[in-house]
Amino acid sequence: VVRLFTPDAHLTWLLVSLDPADDDTAYGLIDLGLGMPELGTVKLSDLASIVGPRKQPVMRDRYFQAARPLSEYVRLAQENGGIVD
């Protein structure tokens, strides 16, 4: 599991797989900060163009280590309205 986030906004992705057909489509838990996290796909090339209000890009959390399976992150995120680390 890889955690991507925007340091100056409330956007977070927990990505678990990459489509080998294009190496650009990732699957995981997506939290756009709207209180409705969901499983889905995202293009890594699209993430590269996202910046927060202070112009900070999407970053990988190099210190994140998954402590539970994705299904548990999904359950907790849906209960709490966002990804809980």
C-alpha positions in Angstrom: 0.0 0.0 0.0 1.3 3.4 -1.0 -0.1 6.6 0.6 -0.1 9.7 -1.5 -1.4 13.1 -0.2 -1.4 16.8 -0.7 0.5 18.5 2.1 -1.6 21.7 1.9 -5.0 20.2 1.1 -7.1 17.3 2.3 -6.6 14.8 -0.5 -5.3 11.3 0.2 -4.9 8.1 -1.8 -4.1 4.7 -0.5 -3.1 2.8 -3.6 -2.7 -1.0 -3.8 -2.2 -1.9 -7.4 -1.1 -0.6 -10.8 -2.7 -1.7 -14.1 0.1 -3.5 -16.0 -1.6 -2.7 -19.3 -0.7 1.0 -19.0 1.4 1.5 -15.8 -0.6 4.7 -15.2 -3.9 3.5 -13.7 -3.8 2.7 -10.0 -6.5 1.2 -7.8 -7.2 2.0 -4.1 -9.0 4.1 -1.6 -9.5 7.7 -2.7 -10.3 10.5 -0.3 -10.9 13.9 -1.9 -11.7 15.6 1.4 -15.4 15.7 0.8 -16.4 13.2 3.4 -17.1 10.4 0.9 -14.0 8.2 0.5 -14.4 5.4 -2.0 -12.6 2.7 -3.8 -11.7 3.5 -7.4 -9.0 4.1 -10.0 -6.9 7.1 -10.6 -4.4 8.0 -13.3 -0.9 8.7 -11.9 -0.4 11.2 -14.7 -3.5 13.1 -13.4 -2.1 13.1 -9.9 1.1 14.7 -11.2 -0.9 17.8 -12.3 -2.7 18.3 -8.9 -1.4 21.0 -6.6 -2.9 22.4 -3.4 -3.7 26.0 -2.5 0.0 26.7 -1.7 1.1 25.1 -5.0 2.4 21.9 -3.3 2.1 18.8 -5.4 0.9 15.3 -4.5 3.6 13.6 -2.5 4.3 10.0 -1.4 4.3 9.5 2.3 7.7 7.7 2.6 7.1 6.9 6.3 3.6 5.3 5.8 3.4 1.6 6.6 0.0 -0.1 6.2 -1.1 -1.4 9.6 -4.2 -3.1 8.2 -5.7 -4.5 5.0 -7.2 -2.1 2.5 -10.7 -3.4 3.4 -10.2 -2.2 7.0 -9.0 1.2 5.8 -12.2 1.4 3.6 -14.5 0.5 6.5 -12.8 3.1 8.9 -12.8 5.8 6.2 -16.5 5.3 5.5 -17.3 5.4 9.2 -15.2 8.5 9.8 -15.7 10.4 6.5 -12.1 10.2 5.6 -9.0 8.1 5.6 -7.8 7.3 9.2 -4.1 6.6 9.4 
